[in-house]
Amino acid sequence: MSTVVLLLFTGLGLGALYFLVAAGLSLIYGLMGVLNFAHGAFLTLGAFTGWEIARRTGADNWGTFLLSLVIGAAAGAVFAAFTEFVLIRRLYQRHIEQVLVTVGLSLAAVALFDGIWGTDPVFIQGPAWFKDTTDILGARIPNDRFVCIIAALLVLLAMVFFLKRTRYGMIIRAGVENRSMVTALGIDVRKAFTLVFTIGGAAAGLGGVLASHYFGYVSPLLGGSLLIFAFIVTVIGGLGSLTGAAIAAVAVAVLQQFANFYLGGTGDFVVVLALALVLLFRPTGLLGRTS
Amino acid sequence: MTTDTDTASTDGGTTPQPGINRSRKPDAGGGPRWPRAGFRGRAVAVRAAGVAGVLLLVLLPLLNISLPGVLPGPTYTPGSLQLLAMCMLMAAAALTYHLLLGVAGLLSFGHALYFGAGVYGLAIILQNLDIPLLPAMGLTLLIVVVLAHVVGSISLRVSGIPFAMVTLAFAQAGSVIVGRNPEGRTGGDEGLTLRTDNLPEFLVGVVNTPNLYWLALAVLVAVFAIVTWVQFSRAGHAAAAVRENELRVRVLGLQPYLVKLLVFVVSAVLVCIIGMVFLLLQSGAVPRAMSADLTITLLVMVVLGGVGSRWGAVIGGVFYTLLDQRLTALANSEAVKALPDVLRVPLSEPLFILGTLFVLVVLFLPGGLTGTAERLAQRRGGRRAEQSREILEEAA
């Protein structure tokens, strides 16, 4: 029983990370039709910035941790806004070329991170509380899992609030549904593009700082490895659907943890298998629109 | 060297396409007959130049030509031959990617799976079974044919960007297997060393690098021929038609799914063969051969060269491989090490320069190297560039 609870919470923590990456990906794809390969680079930059903050301000207290979360998210957001403004916007309506540009950017960015911070993983210290465990139903769960879960829940709530209750949220939702109609109404969708990229980048940067505490290290390849699972989550959840991304992130991560434990480390395969099955029966994903 | 896509669209004829009308329009400036004659003459000239080029490449290991700055030594030395052979294998691999993207409009992010399956499949079979090279290659090929059918038939249920993501996921699964090192079969991060017991003697050792070079050249020529044949066969035309307008092809009574699957499998099988020769050339298997990075490298080569052009793929493959080699040498040079950090860090990362170059090409040089060369020569003023962009957008 205790093992099941432990796996469940570890899975939820990992799912939270997947969600933070996939949410941005899914919104960007839904609104702009761009598969953003540079999203992993936003995450890695967030993680490294958070690490730099922790290193320079003497690490292990809550103030530093919160500061690193904020600065990490800001770094991701600035990088993302810059990407949209300088690269994506120039290739208006040219979706594949937009994807290619993000591919090139991610190559260059990861190489630059290699050059600045080195290729070896650097280890990170969090508040002492992270190292403790909390007892739930006999399972000793590392505390950093809860931090990831709470942060992802807050981001989900904030995003839902933003999308449902604010004017820009409404424009973005309408743009995801039918962009040409929104443009025809005389609304400038381009601002919405930059905004969505910024929000996605902020979520990825936040995810990067949390991921560095979850895994205990930062490396230039951190973003790339999470990005692949975020892609899978996005496809399973249905492209463009935030709720779909949330459900799929949790399902994929929990499935992965259980398969890793009970089926001899086959978690990654089971996830790809799940992707294949979802595609066979629902090509548009769990909550994707049927076209 | 510029006629390939032109014939692709004018000789096509399986479906009426808007693109064809435009390309048949005679040039406004020239007389009505002259461009056609020039076109034929150029095709002959290109073929002659191609044959002469291949002959020169065949003779290269026997000659003593130095290209300082490009090759590490005179052309008969093993180091230079190794690099040239690598260029040719990468050009061939880029050609198979051209078949996917340029012909069928399939933006796959999982092409490395089949290359890696060729590399690791052959390496593992040679390690564990006591059979000669050719049966081992046949067995690997059989596995890849089955694998490509399974993965292709699932991923082709979606198209465009979702297709890219799904193929990436499958390739990642392959990459994970290699990294996990099941039962010590793949060697994990270390990779595998080629076991040479059952290899014919003329393929083993540094002394025999010229033989491996000729093998790589033969592979490139054969892949070019097969890709040309497939592209201009009925299936190739149907694939190009599917790329342009899938619905119309379906209405005509053809099955887009089967056509795309065929191109997918052919391209996978070809790249698997290239992977096997790569294993012989490198005398070992490395995890990079099955990584997403490799697929992205192939994509970068094709886009650098010019999407939709076979010569573009070849030129892109050779150019990228040489540049990668040169930039690595530059990164380790004393001149770069002496620079201040702001310049030293970016310059010592070859991928940073290649990535930036790639972004610049996509932004400012649509049509890649071949398209730009044509525009500079002002032959068909930017047509290739437009064509490349159209092919790319049709993949979406």
Contacts between the chains, C-beta under 8 A, distances in Angstrom:
chain1	res1	chain2	res2	distance
A	29	B	161	6.9
A	33	B	161	7.0
A	33	B	396	7.0
A	35	B	161	4.7
A	35	B	164	6.3
A	35	B	165	6.7
A	87	B	359	6.7
A	87	B	363	7.2
A	90	B	363	6.1
A	91	B	362	7.6
A	91	B	363	7.3
A	94	B	389	6.8
A	94	B	392	7.4
A	94	B	393	6.4
A	95	B	161	7.5
A	95	B	393	7.0
A	95	B	396	4.5
A	96	B	107	6.5
A	96	B	392	4.2
A	96	B	393	6.0
A	96	B	395	5.4
A	96	B	396	5.1
A	97	B	362	5.5
A	97	B	366	7.5
A	97	B	389	7.1
A	97	B	392	6.0
A	97	B	393	8.0
A	99	B	107	7.7
A	99	B	161	7.2
A	99	B	164	7.7
A	100	B	299	7.5
A	100	B	303	6.0
A	100	B	358	7.5
A	100	B	362	4.8
A	100	B	392	7.7
A	101	B	359	5.5
A	101	B	362	5.2
A	101	B	363	6.8
A	103	B	296	5.9
A	103	B	299	6.9
A	103	B	300	7.5
A	103	B	358	7.5
A	104	B	300	7.4
A	104	B	355	4.8
A	104	B	356	7.2
A	104	B	358	3.8
A	104	B	359	3.9
A	104	B	362	6.5
A	105	B	355	6.8
A	105	B	359	6.0
A	106	B	355	7.5
A	107	B	296	6.9
A	107	B	300	7.8
A	107	B	351	5.3
A	107	B	352	7.8
A	107	B	354	6.6
A	107	B	355	3.3
A	107	B	358	6.9
A	108	B	351	7.0
A	108	B	352	4.9
A	108	B	353	8.0
A	108	B	354	7.8
A	108	B	355	3.0
A	108	B	356	5.0
A	108	B	359	6.9
A	109	B	355	7.6
A	110	B	351	7.2
A	111	B	349	4.0
A	111	B	350	7.4
A	111	B	351	3.7
A	111	B	352	3.8
A	111	B	355	6.3
A	112	B	345	7.2
A	112	B	346	6.4
A	112	B	349	6.4
A	112	B	352	5.2
A	114	B	349	5.9
A	114	B	351	7.8
A	115	B	345	4.0
A	115	B	346	6.5
A	115	B	348	6.1
A	115	B	349	4.6
A	115	B	352	6.8
A	116	B	345	6.0
A	224	B	292	7.7
A	228	B	168	6.6
A	228	B	169	6.9
A	228	B	172	4.9
A	228	B	292	7.4
A	231	B	165	4.6
A	231	B	168	6.2
A	231	B	169	6.6
A	232	B	165	7.5
A	232	B	169	5.2
A	234	B	165	7.1
A	235	B	158	8.0
A	235	B	162	5.9
A	235	B	165	5.2
A	235	B	166	6.4
A	235	B	169	7.6
A	239	B	161	7.7
A	239	B	162	6.5
A	265	B	180	7.0
A	268	B	172	7.5
A	268	B	173	6.3
A	268	B	176	4.6
A	269	B	173	5.8
A	269	B	176	7.4
A	272	B	169	5.3
A	272	B	170	6.3
A	272	B	172	7.2
A	272	B	173	4.3
A	275	B	166	6.7
A	275	B	169	5.4
A	276	B	154	5.1
A	276	B	170	8.0
A	279	B	154	6.1
A	279	B	155	7.7
A	279	B	157	5.4
A	279	B	158	6.3
A	279	B	166	6.4
A	280	B	154	6.6
A	280	B	157	6.9
A	283	B	157	5.0
A	283	B	158	5.3
A	283	B	162	7.9
